[in-house]
Amino acid sequence: MHISEGVLSAPVLLTGAALAAAGVAAGLKRLSPERMPQAAILSSAFFVASLVHVPVGFTSAHLILNGLLGAILGWAAFPAILVALLLQAVLFQFGGLTVLGVNTLTMALPAVLCALAFRPLLLSPDNRRAGLGGFLCGSLAVFLSGVLVALALIGTGETFLHAAWAIFLANLPISVIEGFVTAAAVVFLRRVKPEVLSGALA
């Protein structure tokens, strides 16, 4: 769901950059030195997951993992995702520097919102409830990211309406897969290291 350079209008780019900067500032404020290695590992996972493409018909799909980052990092998902997207833009020309703010916002904001919304489930001692929270975080984060990408394109002009719908629909099956992946990760963490999740949104 990388938006490329030269696609979005200046107002959309500036709005995205401003909101992303605010999110990154909030994330850095809550990112303690002890949690930096955790954020680095998850940023790396986000970076790698986006590079592994699986052919699906005439297109391809890949894991995003933004819901997992939100569930574990909370607001710190913003700087973690920013770093991963910056490296992807510089090393592989995915997205670009001028759209870095918008791309960060579309990936990180849903991650944080879902983690906030489903925190009671994620912190539940019942593994089934925690797994449900993980599934909802993973699936809805991708779903909402697709919505934000579509809105960014539509906000630029009606000419992108068909592209917006295509991106939105293509990410529906991915959101389901992400839900199961995130649920499995959350249940595993609840069993072996529950404090990883409990400190996410402190």
C-alpha positions as CSV (number, residue, x, y, z in Angstrom):
1,M,0.0,0.0,0.0
2,H,2.9,2.3,-0.7
3,I,1.7,5.5,-2.4
4,S,4.3,6.6,-5.0
5,E,5.8,10.0,-5.5
6,G,4.0,12.5,-7.7
7,V,0.5,11.1,-7.1
8,L,-0.9,13.1,-4.2
9,S,-1.8,16.7,-4.1
10,A,0.1,19.2,-1.9
11,P,-2.7,19.6,0.7
12,V,-2.9,15.8,1.2
13,L,0.9,15.6,1.5
14,L,1.2,18.4,4.0
15,T,-1.7,17.1,6.1
16,G,-0.3,13.6,6.1
17,A,3.2,14.9,7.0
18,A,1.9,17.1,9.9
19,L,-0.2,14.3,11.4
20,A,2.6,11.7,11.0
21,A,5.0,14.1,12.7
22,A,2.6,14.5,15.6
23,G,2.3,10.7,15.9
24,V,6.1,10.1,15.7
25,A,6.6,12.8,18.4
26,A,4.0,11.0,20.6
27,G,5.7,7.7,19.9
28,L,9.2,8.9,20.7
29,K,7.9,10.4,24.0
30,R,6.6,7.0,25.1
31,L,9.6,5.0,23.8
32,S,11.8,4.2,26.7
33,P,15.5,3.1,26.1
34,E,14.6,-0.3,27.4
35,R,12.0,-0.8,24.6
36,M,14.1,0.5,21.7
37,P,15.5,-3.0,20.8
38,Q,11.9,-4.3,20.7
39,A,10.9,-1.4,18.5
40,A,13.9,-2.1,16.2
41,I,13.1,-5.8,15.8
42,L,9.5,-5.0,15.0
43,S,10.5,-2.3,12.6
44,S,12.7,-4.8,10.9
45,A,9.9,-7.4,10.7
46,F,7.6,-4.7,9.1
47,F,10.4,-3.9,6.6
48,V,11.0,-7.5,5.6
49,A,7.3,-8.5,5.5
50,S,6.6,-5.8,2.9
51,L,9.4,-7.2,0.6
52,V,8.0,-10.7,0.4
53,H,5.4,-10.7,-2.3
54,V,3.1,-13.6,-3.0
55,P,1.5,-13.7,-6.5
56,V,-2.3,-13.4,-6.3
57,G,-3.9,-13.6,-9.8
58,F,-2.7,-10.6,-11.8
59,T,-1.3,-8.8,-8.8
60,S,0.6,-9.7,-5.6
61,A,0.1,-9.5,-1.9
62,H,2.3,-9.2,1.2
63,L,2.0,-9.1,4.9
64,I,2.0,-5.7,6.5
65,L,2.1,-6.4,10.3
66,N,1.1,-2.9,11.3
67,G,-1.6,-4.3,13.7
68,L,1.1,-6.4,15.4
69,L,3.3,-3.4,15.8
70,G,0.4,-1.5,17.3
71,A,-0.4,-4.3,19.7
72,I,3.1,-4.5,21.0
73,L,4.5,-1.0,20.6
74,G,1.4,1.2,21.0
75,W,2.3,4.8,20.0
76,A,5.9,3.7,19.4
77,A,4.6,2.0,16.2
78,F,4.8,5.5,14.6
79,P,8.6,5.9,14.7
80,A,9.1,2.2,14.1
81,I,7.0,2.3,10.9
82,L,8.6,5.6,9.8
83,V,12.1,4.1,9.9
84,A,11.0,1.0,8.0
85,L,9.3,3.1,5.3
86,L,12.2,5.5,5.0
87,L,14.6,2.6,4.4
88,Q,12.3,1.0,1.9
89,A,12.0,4.4,0.0
90,V,15.8,4.9,0.0
91,L,16.9,1.4,-0.7
92,F,14.2,0.0,-2.9
93,Q,12.3,3.1,-4.1
94,F,9.0,1.9,-2.5
95,G,6.9,5.0,-1.9
96,G,9.2,8.0,-1.7
97,L,10.4,10.8,0.5
98,T,7.6,13.3,-0.3
99,V,4.9,10.8,0.5
100,L,6.7,9.4,3.6
101,G,4.4,11.3,5.9
102,V,1.2,10.0,4.3
103,N,2.5,6.5,4.1
104,T,3.5,6.5,7.7
105,L,0.2,7.9,8.8
106,T,-1.8,5.3,6.8
107,M,0.1,2.5,8.3
108,A,0.7,3.7,11.9
109,L,-2.5,5.5,12.8
110,P,-4.8,2.4,12.4
111,A,-2.2,0.3,14.3
112,V,-2.4,2.6,17.3
113,L,-6.2,3.1,17.2
114,C,-6.8,-0.7,17.0
115,A,-4.3,-1.3,19.9
116,L,-6.2,1.3,22.0
117,A,-9.6,0.0,21.1
118,F,-8.8,-3.7,21.8
119,R,-6.4,-3.2,24.8
120,P,-8.8,-4.9,27.2
121,L,-8.8,-8.0,25.0
122,L,-5.1,-8.0,24.4
123,L,-4.4,-7.8,28.2
124,S,-6.9,-10.5,29.1
125,P,-5.5,-13.5,31.0
126,D,-7.8,-15.6,28.8
127,N,-5.8,-16.7,25.7
128,R,-9.0,-16.9,23.7
129,R,-9.9,-13.3,24.4
130,A,-6.3,-12.2,23.8
131,G,-6.3,-14.1,20.5
132,L,-9.5,-12.3,19.5
133,G,-8.0,-9.0,20.4
134,G,-5.0,-9.9,18.2
135,F,-7.2,-10.9,15.3
136,L,-9.1,-7.7,15.5
137,C,-6.0,-5.6,15.8
138,G,-4.3,-7.3,12.8
139,S,-7.3,-7.4,10.5
140,L,-8.8,-4.0,11.2
141,A,-5.4,-2.2,11.1
142,V,-4.9,-3.4,7.5
143,F,-8.6,-2.7,6.7
144,L,-8.3,0.9,8.0
145,S,-5.0,1.4,6.3
146,G,-6.7,0.5,3.0
147,V,-9.4,3.0,3.8
148,L,-6.9,5.8,4.6
149,V,-4.9,5.1,1.4
150,A,-8.2,5.2,-0.6
151,L,-9.2,8.5,1.1
152,A,-5.7,10.0,0.3
153,L,-6.1,9.1,-3.4
154,I,-9.7,10.3,-3.5
155,G,-8.7,13.5,-1.7
156,T,-6.3,14.2,-4.5
157,G,-8.8,13.9,-7.3
158,E,-11.7,11.9,-8.7
159,T,-9.3,10.4,-11.3
160,F,-8.0,8.1,-8.6
161,L,-11.4,6.8,-7.6
162,H,-11.0,3.5,-9.5
163,A,-7.4,3.0,-8.1
164,A,-8.7,3.7,-4.6
165,W,-11.4,1.0,-4.9
166,A,-8.9,-1.5,-6.3
167,I,-6.5,-1.0,-3.4
168,F,-9.2,-1.2,-0.9
169,L,-10.6,-4.4,-2.3
170,A,-7.2,-6.0,-2.8
171,N,-6.4,-5.6,0.9
172,L,-9.6,-7.3,2.2
173,P,-8.2,-10.9,2.0
174,I,-4.9,-9.7,3.4
175,S,-6.7,-8.2,6.4
176,V,-8.1,-11.7,7.2
177,I,-4.7,-13.3,7.0
178,E,-3.1,-10.5,9.1
179,G,-5.7,-11.2,11.7
180,F,-4.7,-14.8,12.1
181,V,-1.0,-14.0,12.1
182,T,-1.4,-11.3,14.7
183,A,-3.7,-13.5,16.8
184,A,-1.1,-16.3,16.8
185,A,1.7,-13.9,17.8
186,V,-0.4,-12.3,20.6
187,V,-1.4,-15.7,22.1
188,F,2.3,-16.8,22.0
189,L,3.5,-13.7,23.7
190,R,0.7,-13.9,26.3
191,R,2.1,-17.4,27.2
192,V,5.8,-16.7,27.2
193,K,6.3,-13.0,27.9
194,P,3.0,-11.2,28.7
195,E,4.8,-8.0,29.9
196,V,5.6,-7.3,26.2
197,L,2.0,-6.5,25.6
198,S,1.2,-4.9,29.0
199,G,3.6,-2.1,28.4
200,A,2.5,-1.2,24.9
201,L,0.1,1.6,25.7
202,A,1.4,2.8,29.0
